[in-house]
Amino acid sequence: MPALKPTDFTATVTWLGRVTDRDAALSSTPLEAAELTFAGIAGEVHGGETRPSCSRVLSQHPRGTTIRNVRQLSVLSEEELDAIAATIGLDRLDPALVGASLVLRGLPDFSHVPPSSRLQAPSGATLVIDMQNRPCHLPAREIDALAPGHGKAFKTAAEGRRGVTAWVEREGRIALGDVLRLHIPDQREWRPLV
């Protein structure tokens, strides 16, 4: 039996983007399509096959240690973005403001999809889910620039709804309107003995 099980769950790509200069702004530039390579989306500041370790993995690696880049893409749910927007008092939250690479519609409870799940495009391009993307304060500045006073609530509103980070397992093209199939690990939930 395969270690990964295709599901009947699919999601439609409703937004694509790339952050080209994080020092200038976290905002993404919208794209119609993207070629996914083993380094991520070409020209994306979060791309690369490796990256320096950061605060997220200090318990495992000293800051700046070269590690595998499993944070090449920031993948969000359109439904969860809508819930965040409503919580912070906006009609809509532009995915560009939160540095999104990819926004999907149709997968329930998306930010809690199991790590190591796959999202596969019609081209065969395949993303591996690393883990839930924890909210940070950086989008607040971008949101406040367009909707003053609304950004400060982002971090709390995005808790459990910030999407996931992912890396490219198989290269290929991805485009707006593509339908991605979810594949999940075929294993039970971890239950350590106490």
C-alpha positions in Angstrom: 0.0 0.0 0.0 1.3 3.5 -0.9 2.6 5.7 2.0 0.6 8.6 0.5 -3.1 8.2 -0.1 -4.9 10.3 -2.7 -8.1 11.9 -1.3 -11.3 13.1 -2.9 -10.4 16.6 -1.6 -9.4 19.2 -4.2 -8.7 22.9 -4.1 -8.7 25.5 -6.9 -5.9 28.0 -7.2 -7.4 31.4 -6.9 -4.3 33.5 -6.4 -0.6 33.2 -7.2 2.2 35.6 -6.2 5.9 36.0 -5.4 7.8 38.3 -2.9 10.7 39.7 -4.9 12.3 42.1 -2.2 11.5 41.3 1.4 13.6 44.2 2.6 11.4 46.6 0.6 8.1 45.0 1.6 6.5 41.7 2.5 3.9 42.2 -0.3 3.6 39.7 -3.1 3.4 40.5 -6.8 0.4 38.7 -8.4 1.1 36.1 -11.1 -1.1 34.4 -13.7 1.1 31.3 -13.6 4.4 30.1 -12.2 7.0 27.5 -13.0 7.8 25.6 -9.9 11.4 24.4 -9.7 13.2 22.5 -6.9 14.1 26.0 -5.6 10.5 27.2 -5.5 9.1 30.0 -7.7 11.7 31.8 -9.8 12.5 35.2 -8.4 10.9 34.5 -5.0 12.9 35.8 -2.1 11.9 32.7 0.0 13.1 30.4 -2.7 16.2 28.2 -2.8 16.9 24.6 -2.0 18.6 25.6 1.3 18.2 28.6 3.6 19.8 29.9 6.8 18.0 28.6 9.9 15.9 31.2 11.8 14.0 31.6 15.1 11.6 28.8 14.1 14.2 26.1 14.5 16.6 27.4 17.2 15.9 24.3 19.3 17.5 22.3 16.5 20.1 24.5 14.8 22.1 27.6 15.7 20.8 30.7 13.9 22.2 31.0 10.4 23.0 27.3 9.9 22.4 26.1 6.4 19.4 23.8 6.3 16.9 22.4 3.7 14.4 25.0 2.7 11.0 23.6 3.4 9.5 27.2 3.5 9.7 27.9 -0.2 6.0 28.8 -0.5 3.4 30.3 1.7 0.1 28.6 0.9 -3.2 30.0 2.2 -6.9 29.2 2.1 -9.3 31.7 0.6 -11.9 30.8 3.2 -9.4 31.3 6.1 -8.3 34.7 4.6 -12.0 35.7 4.5 -12.4 34.7 8.2 -9.2 36.8 9.1 -10.5 39.8 7.1 -13.9 39.6 8.9 -12.2 39.4 12.3 -10.0 42.5 11.7 -12.9 44.4 10.2 -12.2 44.3 6.5 -14.4 43.2 3.6 -11.5 41.4 2.0 -7.8 40.7 2.8 -5.6 41.0 -0.3 -3.3 37.9 -0.3 -0.4 40.1 -1.5 -0.4 41.9 1.8 0.5 38.8 3.7 3.2 37.6 1.4 1.2 34.7 -0.1 2.7 32.5 -2.8 -0.5 30.5 -3.4 -4.2 30.8 -2.3 -6.5 27.8 -2.6 -10.3 27.6 -2.3 -12.1 24.4 -1.3 -10.1 22.5 1.3 -11.8 22.7 4.7 -9.6 23.3 7.8 -6.7 23.9 5.5 -4.2 25.3 8.0 -4.4 21.9 9.8 -3.7 19.6 6.8 -1.2 17.0 8.1 2.5 17.7 7.6 3.9 15.7 4.6 0.7 15.9 2.7 1.0 16.6 -1.0 -0.9 19.1 -3.3 -0.6 17.9 -6.9 -1.4 20.1 -9.9 -2.6 18.8 -13.3 1.0 19.4 -14.7 2.3 17.0 -12.1 3.9 19.8 -10.1 3.8 18.6 -6.5 4.1 20.6 -3.2 4.9 19.0 0.1 3.3 20.6 3.1 5.9 21.2 5.8 3.7 22.5 8.6 1.3 25.2 9.7 2.6 28.7 9.1 2.5 30.6 12.4 1.3 34.2 12.2 3.8 37.0 12.6 3.6 40.7 13.0 5.1 41.6 9.5 1.8 41.7 7.6 0.4 44.3 10.0 2.5 47.1 8.4 1.3 46.1 4.9 -2.3 46.0 6.0 -2.1 49.3 7.9 -0.6 51.0 4.8 -3.9 50.3 2.9 -6.4 50.1 5.9 -5.0 52.1 8.8 -5.7 50.6 12.2 -6.6 47.1 10.9 -3.2 45.5 10.8 -2.5 45.3 14.5 -5.2 42.7 14.9 -3.8 40.4 12.1 -1.5 38.2 14.2 -4.3 37.3 16.7 -6.9 36.9 14.0 -4.6 34.7 11.9 -3.9 32.2 14.7 -4.7 28.7 13.3 -5.7 30.2 10.0 -2.3 31.4 8.5 -2.0 28.5 6.1 1.0 26.3 5.6 4.5 26.4 4.3 5.5 24.0 1.5 8.4 23.0 -0.7 8.5 21.7 -4.3 8.8 17.9 -4.6 8.2 17.7 -8.4 8.7 20.6 -10.8 6.0 21.8 -13.1 3.7 24.7 -14.0 0.9 25.9 -11.8 -1.7 28.5 -12.9 -4.8 30.3 -11.8 -7.8 28.0 -12.0 -5.7 24.8 -11.6 -7.4 22.2 -9.4 -4.9 20.5 -7.0 -5.6 17.2 -5.4 -4.7 16.5 -1.7 -2.7 13.4 -0.9 -2.3 12.6 2.8 0.1 10.3 4.7 -1.4 6.8 5.3 -0.6 6.6 9.0 -2.4 7.0 12.3 -1.9 10.1 14.4 1.2 10.0 16.7 0.4 8.7 20.2 3.5 8.5 22.3 3.3 6.1 25.3 3.4 7.8 28.7 
